[in-house]
């Protein structure tokens, strides 16, 4: 991982948004709020479709990574009281378009290589949540400028993932966050020609590292899938009542189609054991939960 200063800067969304303002990185209008009254005032001020999300990138709000609203009435219904597990929340105008994850490596504030990936599906039907399918794309000049400006401004050294929302017509961007770590999705970057796993070891050790002649010259059009996440998302949507059985079947069918993507985040036919183990854990966990679930006893059956 990058050093603790960079990690702390990336984890503090409010401060990182301020850094975007200073550096000139595009960012949709937002407010950082700490009470229901301030939240409702921000909703009225920003107006239009919006997103409410934690300022802590690792946290959830009301059980979601982010909540999308189209009307202030919906916000009032959802936030009748301030969520006690949050000190602050971010209210931001919603950018209607695909999310773009840029997996990158940087050395002392200079970009070594980057792979922009457009998220085509997530585990949530409203487009929030974790990405379960996507494809590598060619970066627009605006995206290149935004990523390189942020890396330079943060004096970033190491690997990471910068996330943006891109409007449907690709004409505008809005910064979301930088993760100073690699999740499983980084495998798509390696499939596109950027050896992030090796760079994640070499850079913190201070070893000499050669970047790509053109940091953005990686393969485009490579599709990836995370089937386990897609299946879990479909079943969760069914359990929560967001979709019926027909809708759940469509989501599962999409997941099965995506299985044939050239890059699968967990499955590698040369070593399938980790993937098989992850599915086995789910089945064994549920079986054990049923077998050893606690039972309610009548008070007079309990002996001291």
C-alpha positions in Angstrom: 0.0 0.0 0.0 1.1 3.6 -0.3 2.4 5.3 2.8 0.2 6.2 5.7 -0.2 9.9 4.7 -1.6 9.0 1.3 -3.9 6.3 2.8 -5.3 8.8 5.3 -5.9 11.4 2.6 -7.8 8.8 0.5 -9.8 7.6 3.4 -11.1 11.1 4.3 -13.6 11.8 1.6 -14.4 15.3 2.7 -10.7 16.4 2.7 -10.2 14.6 -0.6 -13.1 16.5 -2.2 -11.5 19.7 -1.0 -8.3 18.6 -2.6 -10.2 18.1 -5.9 -11.4 21.7 -5.7 -7.9 22.9 -5.2 -6.4 20.7 -7.9 -9.2 21.4 -10.4 -10.5 17.8 -10.6 -14.1 17.7 -11.8 -16.6 17.0 -9.0 -20.4 17.2 -8.9 -21.9 19.7 -6.4 -21.9 18.2 -2.9 -22.4 19.1 0.8 -20.9 17.4 3.9 -23.6 17.3 6.6 -23.9 16.2 10.2 -27.6 16.4 11.1 -31.0 15.7 9.6 -31.8 19.4 9.2 -28.5 20.0 7.4 -29.1 17.0 5.2 -32.6 18.2 4.2 -31.3 21.7 3.5 -28.5 20.3 1.3 -31.1 18.2 -0.6 -33.1 21.3 -1.4 -30.0 23.3 -2.3 -28.5 20.8 -4.6 -31.9 19.7 -6.1 -32.5 17.0 -8.7 -31.4 13.4 -8.5 -28.8 12.9 -5.8 -26.7 10.4 -3.9 -26.3 10.2 -0.1 -23.2 8.2 1.0 -20.8 7.9 4.0 -17.7 10.1 4.1 -15.9 7.0 5.4 -15.2 4.9 2.2 -15.4 1.7 4.2 -18.8 2.4 5.8 -22.5 1.8 4.8 -25.5 4.0 5.3 -28.8 2.4 6.1 -27.4 -0.9 4.8 -26.1 0.5 1.5 -22.8 1.8 0.1 -24.8 4.7 -1.3 -28.4 5.7 -1.6 -29.9 7.3 -4.7 -32.9 9.6 -4.4 -35.0 11.4 -7.1 -37.2 13.4 -4.8 -36.8 15.2 -1.4 -39.9 13.4 -0.1 -38.0 10.1 -0.5 -35.1 11.5 1.6 -37.4 12.7 4.4 -39.0 9.3 4.5 -35.6 7.5 4.7 -33.9 9.9 7.2 -36.4 10.5 10.0 -33.5 10.4 12.4 -29.7 10.8 12.0 -27.9 7.4 11.7 -26.0 7.1 15.0 -23.1 5.3 13.4 -22.1 8.3 11.3 -20.6 11.6 12.2 -21.0 13.0 8.7 -22.6 12.1 5.4 -22.1 13.4 1.9 -25.0 14.7 -0.2 -24.1 14.9 -3.9 -25.8 15.5 -7.2 -26.2 12.2 -9.1 -24.4 11.8 -12.4 -26.5 9.6 -14.6 -24.0 7.4 -16.4 -21.5 4.6 -16.0 -18.9 4.3 -13.2 -15.3 4.2 -14.4 -12.6 2.5 -12.3 -9.0 3.5 -13.2 -6.5 0.9 -11.9 -3.1 2.5 -11.8 0.4 2.5 -10.5 2.3 5.7 -9.7 5.9 6.6 -8.7 6.4 9.7 -6.6 3.5 11.5 -8.1 4.1 10.4 -11.7 1.8 7.9 -13.5 3.5 4.6 -14.5 0.4 2.9 -16.1 -3.4 2.9 -15.9 -6.3 0.8 -17.1 -9.7 2.5 -17.2 -12.6 0.1 -16.8 -16.3 0.9 -17.4 -18.6 -0.9 -15.0 -21.5 -2.4 -16.9 -23.3 -4.0 -13.9 -23.1 -4.0 -10.1 -24.6 -6.3 -7.4 -27.3 -3.7 -6.8 -30.1 -3.1 -9.2 -29.8 0.7 -8.9 -26.2 0.7 -10.0 -24.7 1.4 -6.6 -22.7 -1.3 -4.8 -19.9 -3.5 -6.0 -19.0 -4.0 -9.7 -19.8 -7.5 -11.0 -19.1 -6.9 -14.7 -17.3 -4.4 -16.9 -14.9 -3.8 -19.8 -11.7 -1.9 -20.3 -12.1 1.3 -22.4 -10.0 4.0 -23.9 -9.6 7.0 -21.6 -11.0 10.3 -22.6 -8.6 13.3 -22.4 -10.7 14.6 -19.4 -10.2 11.3 -17.5 -6.5 11.2 -18.2 -6.1 14.8 -16.9 -8.2 14.1 -13.8 -6.2 11.0 -12.8 -2.8 12.4 -13.5 -3.7 15.7 -11.7 -4.8 13.8 -8.6 -1.8 11.5 -8.5 0.5 14.5 -8.8 -1.4 16.5 -6.2 -1.3 13.6 -3.7 2.3 12.8 -4.6 1.0 9.3 -4.9 3.5 6.4 -4.7 2.1 2.9 -5.1 -0.9 1.2 -6.7 -4.6 2.2 -6.4 -8.0 2.6 -8.0 -9.5 6.0 -8.8 -13.2 6.0 -9.4 -15.3 8.4 -11.4 -18.9 8.8 -12.6 -19.1 9.6 -16.3 -22.2 11.1 -17.8 -24.2 9.0 -20.3 -23.0 11.1 -23.2 -19.4 10.9 -21.9 -19.2 14.7 -21.8 -18.5 15.2 -18.1 -16.9 13.5 -15.1 -17.4 13.5 -11.4 -14.7 12.2 -9.0 -15.9 9.5 -6.5 -12.9 8.2 -4.5 -9.5 6.6 -4.6 -8.9 3.2 -3.0 -5.3 3.0 -2.0 -5.5 -0.8 -2.2 -6.3 -3.5 -4.7 -9.5 -5.4 -4.5 -10.1 -8.6 -6.6 -11.1 -6.4 -9.6 -7.5 -5.5 -10.2 -7.2 -8.7 -12.2 -8.7 -7.0 -15.2 -5.8 -4.5 -15.2 -3.3 -7.4 -15.4 -5.4 -8.9 -18.3 -5.0 -5.6 -20.1 -1.2 -5.5 -19.7 -0.5 -3.7 -16.4 1.3 -5.9 -13.9 -0.2 -4.3 -10.7 0.5 -7.2 -8.4 4.2 -7.0 -9.2 4.2 -3.2 -9.0 2.5 -3.3 -5.6 5.5 -5.2 -4.3 8.3 -3.3 -6.1 7.1 0.3 -5.4 6.9 0.2 -1.6 10.3 -1.6 -1.5 11.9 1.4 -3.3 13.0 -0.7 -6.3 13.6 0.8 -9.7 10.4 0.5 -11.7 10.0 1.2 -15.4 6.5 2.4 -16.4 4.9 2.0 -19.8 6.1 4.2 -22.6 2.6 5.5 -22.8 0.9 5.0 -19.3 -2.5 4.7 -21.0 -1.4 2.3 -23.8 -3.2 -0.8 -22.4 -5.6 -3.2 -24.0 -9.2 -1.9 -24.6 -12.4 -3.9 -24.9 -11.5 -6.7 -22.4 -14.5 -7.9 -20.5 -14.5 -9.2 -16.9 -17.0 -10.8 -14.6 -17.4 -11.5 -10.9 -20.0 -14.3 -10.9 -20.2 -14.9 -7.2 -21.0 -11.2 -6.5 -23.6 -11.2 -9.3 -25.4 -14.3 -7.9 -25.3 -12.9 -4.4 -26.7 -9.6 -5.6 -29.6 -11.3 -7.5 -30.6 -13.4 -4.5 -30.4 -10.3 -2.2 -32.6 -8.3 -4.5 -35.2 -11.2 -4.4 -35.0 -11.5 -0.6 -35.5 -7.8 -0.2 -38.5 -7.7 -2.5 -36.7 -5.4 -5.0 -37.5 -7.9 -7.8 -39.8 -10.8 -8.2 -38.9 -14.3 -9.3 -38.9 -13.3 -13.0 -36.6 -10.3 -12.2 -34.3 -12.6 -10.2 -34.2 -15.1 -13.1 -33.2 -12.3 -15.5 -30.3 -11.2 -13.1 -29.1 -14.8 -12.8 -29.3 -15.2 -16.6 -27.1 -12.1 -17.0 -24.6 -13.6 -14.5 -24.5 -16.8 -16.4 -23.9 -15.0 -19.7 -21.0 -13.0 -18.1 -19.4 -16.2 -17.0 -18.0 -16.5 -20.5 -16.1 -13.1 -20.2 -12.4 -13.5 -21.1 -11.4 -12.3 -17.6 -13.0 -13.9 -14.6 -12.0 -12.2 -11.3 -11.9 -15.4 -9.2 -11.9 -18.4 -11.5 -8.6 -19.5 -13.1 -8.9 -22.9 -14.8 -5.2 -23.5 -14.1 -6.0 -23.3 -10.3 -9.8 -23.6 -9.7 -9.5 -24.6 -6.0 -9.9 -21.0 -4.5 -13.1 -20.4 -6.5 -14.5 -23.9 -5.6 -13.6 -23.2 -2.0 -15.3 -19.9 -1.9 -18.6 -21.5 -3.1 -18.1 -24.4 -0.7 -17.8 -22.0 2.2 -21.2 -20.6 1.4 -22.9 -24.0 1.3 -21.0 -25.3 4.4 -21.7 -22.2 6.3 -25.5 -22.4 5.8 -25.5 -26.1 6.6 -23.6 -25.6 9.8 -25.8 -22.6 10.8 -28.9 -24.8 10.4 -27.3 -27.8 12.2 -26.0 -25.8 15.2 -28.5 -23.0 15.4 -29.5 -22.1 19.0 -32.9 -23.3 20.1 -35.3 -21.6 22.4 -35.8 -23.5 25.6 -38.6 -23.2 28.1 -37.3 -21.5 31.3 -38.1 -24.6 33.4 -35.9 -26.8 31.2 -32.8 -24.8 32.0 -30.9 -26.4 34.9 -28.2 -24.6 36.8 
